[in-house]
Amino acid sequence: MTEAKHVDECRDVYDFLDEVRLRPGMFIRGGSLLELQSMLYGFRVASAIYGPQPVLDFEHEGPFTKWLWPRLSVVP
């Protein structure tokens, strides 16, 4: 099992997602996938404004959303 680390030690959003997986209650209220999606969309917006290159995986029609919708029983 991977040892949890401080969020400042994350190299990218995927490292952060590993931290969420290890300690979901610390990052996501009630383990809500909708909350996680909202957080990742916020990350995308911030990376577009402040980062050198946005991570597009979390766009509305992106790979993360297509993974998430079936788990929430949402029909696009």
C-alpha positions as CSV (number, residue, x, y, z in Angstrom):
1,M,0.0,0.0,0.0
2,T,1.2,3.5,-0.9
3,E,1.9,5.7,2.1
4,A,-0.2,8.9,2.2
5,K,1.7,12.1,1.6
6,H,1.0,15.8,2.0
7,V,-0.8,17.4,-1.0
8,D,2.2,19.8,-1.5
9,E,4.2,16.7,-2.5
10,C,1.9,15.9,-5.4
11,R,3.6,16.3,-8.8
12,D,0.3,16.5,-10.8
13,V,-3.4,15.9,-10.6
14,Y,-3.0,12.2,-10.8
15,D,-0.8,12.1,-7.7
16,F,-3.6,14.1,-6.0
17,L,-6.2,11.6,-7.1
18,D,-4.0,8.8,-5.5
19,E,-4.2,10.8,-2.3
20,V,-8.0,11.1,-2.6
21,R,-8.2,7.3,-3.1
22,L,-6.1,6.8,0.0
23,R,-8.0,9.3,2.2
24,P,-11.3,10.1,0.5
25,G,-13.0,11.5,3.6
26,M,-10.2,14.1,4.0
27,F,-10.8,15.6,0.5
28,I,-14.4,14.8,-0.5
29,R,-17.5,15.4,1.7
30,G,-19.5,12.2,2.1
31,G,-17.4,10.4,-0.6
32,S,-19.5,12.2,-3.3
33,L,-18.3,11.6,-6.8
34,L,-20.2,14.8,-7.9
35,E,-18.0,16.7,-5.3
36,L,-14.9,15.1,-6.8
37,Q,-16.0,16.1,-10.3
38,S,-16.6,19.6,-9.2
39,M,-13.2,19.8,-7.5
40,L,-11.5,18.5,-10.7
41,Y,-13.3,21.0,-12.9
42,G,-12.1,23.7,-10.6
43,F,-8.6,22.3,-11.0
44,R,-9.0,22.5,-14.7
45,V,-10.1,26.1,-14.6
46,A,-7.2,27.1,-12.3
47,S,-4.7,25.2,-14.5
48,A,-6.0,27.1,-17.6
49,I,-5.5,30.4,-15.8
50,Y,-2.3,29.8,-13.9
51,G,-0.7,26.7,-15.2
52,P,1.5,26.3,-18.3
53,Q,-0.9,23.8,-19.8
54,P,-4.4,22.8,-18.7
55,V,-5.3,19.2,-17.9
56,L,-8.2,18.5,-20.3
57,D,-9.2,15.0,-18.9
58,F,-11.7,16.6,-16.6
59,E,-13.6,18.6,-19.3
60,H,-17.4,18.2,-19.3
61,E,-17.2,15.6,-22.1
62,G,-13.7,14.4,-21.2
63,P,-12.5,10.9,-20.1
64,F,-13.2,11.4,-16.4
65,T,-16.8,12.5,-17.0
66,K,-17.4,9.5,-19.3
67,W,-16.0,7.3,-16.5
68,L,-18.1,9.1,-13.8
69,W,-21.5,9.3,-15.4
70,P,-22.3,5.5,-15.5
71,R,-21.3,5.3,-11.8
72,L,-23.8,8.0,-11.0
73,S,-26.5,6.5,-13.3
74,V,-26.5,9.7,-15.3
75,V,-27.5,9.5,-18.9
76,P,-25.7,12.2,-21.0
